Amino acid sequence: MSDPQFMPIRQDITIAYRHDGAVDSENGPTGLFWLGGFMSDMEGSKATVLADLTEQENRPCLRFDYSGHGSSTGQFRDGTISTWLEESVAVFRSQTSGPRILIGSSMGGWLALLLYRYFQQNEPDVANRIKGIVLIAPAADMTQKLMWDKYADAARSEITENGFYAEPSDYGDEPYVITRDLIEDGKQHCLMDIGMSVSCPVRILQGEDDPDVPWQHGAKVFQCIKGNDVAFTLIKSGDHRLSTPQNLVTIKQTCQQLMAISDGRQ
């Protein structure tokens, strides 16, 4: 595994990232770009399995932590979708140079779509380097559709009146601090109701028994993406993390398929 590196991105904010596998180059083999989930980091099982895959196949891989996550600086509660998208854009632009497959897990799936759309609208040459997108339980529009719309009145009142709500987590001792800024900022990034077009292959992997991003939500994300090669896979009894050994094999094989298409081998 590579050692973490650090890049300053804003005053007092430094982003931690890792380059794994082959040295990146404009004309090199297609690599991977990992976007993690809400309160997740680049040391999780899915990210490390994909880093191992690129080591084995001599391909480049870039993974990083958003501010307030993992080894990056900053406070989690200060983050918004705009903040984390800005960081994703900066890391992709400055730390990659060749063709890449985006892999986004949960919130990272939303950010992967927003990242693609940003480059599509502002830097088409960079967008052309994105050769495929893998979305794992994509939590697109989550601040509205998976948070605010589902919260009880008491939680909404806490957010409105106190500026935050401490949502209990099923994945650790620390609650998710959901701020008013996060909810309000997320509104400008919602894309499911308007849809978006992609010119690269997209694969969505969704667990049937996901309590956080229900499979019906994943199916709606699938429906909002307009493209010639978009597929949705519902994994029997799959949970939100999709990190069992068989799940990880499925994720690896999906990435390998898209890298092979990009390389012209399929």
N, C-alpha and C positions, 0 to 999 in steps of 0.2 A: 504494500500500500504506500501511496505517496505521503509526503509530509504536508501538513496544511500550510498554505500561504495566505497572505493578508493584503488587501487593497483598501486604501482610504476611499470613501465614497461621498461623505458629507462631513461637516465639522463634527468631530468627536465620534464618528461612526466608521468602523472598519469591518469589512466583509471577509470572512474566512472562506477559502475554497481549496479544492484539491484537483490537480491534474493527474489522471491515472492513464495507464496504457501507453500507446505510442505518442510521439511528439506530433503535435498538430501541424498540418500544412494545408495550403489551399488545394493542392491536387492529391492529397492523401486519401486513404479509405474513410468511409463515412463513420463518424463517431457518435457519441451520446452526450446529451446535456440534461442533467437531472434537476427537477424542480420539486422540492419536498412539500410536505403538508403543513397544516396549521399546528404550531408548537412542535414540529418535528425537526430533525436535523439530518445532516449528510452522512451520519454514521449508522443509520438504520439498515435493516437487513436487505431491503430492496435496493437501496443505493449501493451498498457494498457488494452485493451479488453482481450488479451491473458493472461496477468497477473491476471486479475479478474477470468478468466476461471480456472486457476490452483488453485487459492484460493478456489473456489467453489468445485473443484473436489479433493482437498487435494493432489495436485501434485506439483513438483518443477518447477520453471521457472527462467531463468537467462536472463537478458537483460543488455546491456551496450552501452556506447558511444565510438566510435572510437576517437582517438586523433584529436583535432581540431573540434570536434562535441560536442554539448550539454554541459554536465558538466565536461567532460574530459579536460585536459590541452593541450596546443599545438596550433599551427596555422593551420587552414584548408589548406592553400596553401602549407604547407610543406608535406602534406600527399600524399601517393601513394598507389597503390593496394598492393604492397609488404608490406608497413608499416601497413596497416589496416588488411591484412591477418595475419601478425605476431602477431598483437594484438588479433585477433580472436582466433588464435591457443593458445596463452598464457592464455586467459580468459577461454576458454573451458577446457584446460588441468588442470588449477589450481582451477577452481571454480565449476566444475561438477564432479560427480563420478558415477552416474547411467545412465540408458538408456535415450536417448534424441531424440526428433524430432527437426531438424533444420528448422527454418522458416526465409527465406530471402526475403526482399522486395527490388525490383529494384537493385541497386548495391549490396545490401545484398544478392540477389539471386546468383549473380556471386561469391561473397565471400563464400556463403554456399557451392557451388560446389567445389571451390578451397580448402576450409577447409576440406571437405570430402576427396578430392583427396590427400591432404597433409597427413592426418592420414592414409589413405589407403596405401600410399607409404612408410611412415616413422614409424608409430605407429599403426599397425593393431589391437592391442588390444583396442586402443581408438576408432578406426574406427568402431569396432564391437558394440560399445555403441550407435552409430548413427543408429536409427531404422527407420528413415524416413526423407524425405526432402519435405518441402512445399516451392515452389517458387512463389512469387507474382510479376507479371510483371518483370521477371528476365532480368536484363540488362547485361547478360554475354558479355564479350569482348567489353564493351561499349566504352572504350577509343579509340578503333579503328573503330568499326562498327557504333556506334551511335554518335561519336564525330568527329574524324579526317576525316573519309570517307565522312561525310556530311557537313563539314564546307566549307564555301566559301573561295576563295583564300586569301581574306583580313584577315580572322581569322587565317588561317594557317600561313600567313606571320607574324602576331603579335606573335604567339606562337614561331615560329622559330627565329625571330629577337629580340623580347623583352622578351621572356621566359614565357609569359603568355597571356591569352585572357580572358577578363571579359565578360562572356556569360550572357545575360539578363535572369532572372528567372521569370517564371510565377507563382511562389509560395511565393514570398516575395519581399522586397525592395532590398535585397542584391543580386548582380550578382554572378554567379558561376565563381570562378577564376580557369580557366583551365590552368595548367602549362605544360611546356615542359617536366618536370620530370614525371608528371602524365601520359602523352601520351607515352613517351618513355618506362617507366617502365611497362605500361600495356601490351606491346607487348609480354613480356615473360610469361604472364598469359593467353593468348588467348587460348581457348579450343574448340570453336565451329567447327573449320575446322578439328580438329583431333579427336574430340569426347572423351567421357569418359564412363567407365562402372561403374554401381552402383549395389549393392546387396540388397539395401533396397528399399521400395516403394518411388516413387517420384510423387508429384502432382503439376501441374503448373496451376495457376489461372491467367488469362490474360483478360484485358478489351478490348472490341472490338474497342472502340474509344480512346485508349491511344495514345496521341500525342508524348510522350517521348520514350516509348518502344512500337512500333507498334506491332499489334498482329502477323504480319508475322515474326517479330524477335522472339517473344515468341515461335512460331511454329518451328522455326529453332533450338532454344534451345532444345525443345522437341525431335527433330529429332537427335540431337547430343548425347543424353543420351541413352546409351545401358543398358537395364535392363529388368527384367521379369514383373515388375509392375510399369509402367510409364504411367501417364494419363495427358492429356491436356484439360482444361476447358476454353472455350471462353465465357466470360460474356457479354451478350447483353447490348450495350450502356455503358459498363464500362469504366471509365477513368483510369488515371495512379494510382491514390491514392487508389482506391477501398476501400473507407472508409465510404460509405453510410451504414445505418443500415442493409440493406439486404446483402451488400458486407461483412460486419463484421460477420454476421451470417454464410455466406458461408465459410469464413476463419476459424471460430471456428469449424464448423462441419467437415471441412477437417482435421483439427488438431485432433479432437476427433476420427475420423475414424482411423487415423494412430496410435494414442496412443492405441486404442482398439486392433488393429492388433498386435502391439508390446506386449501388455499385454496378448495376446492369447485369446482375447474375440471375435475375428472375424476370 
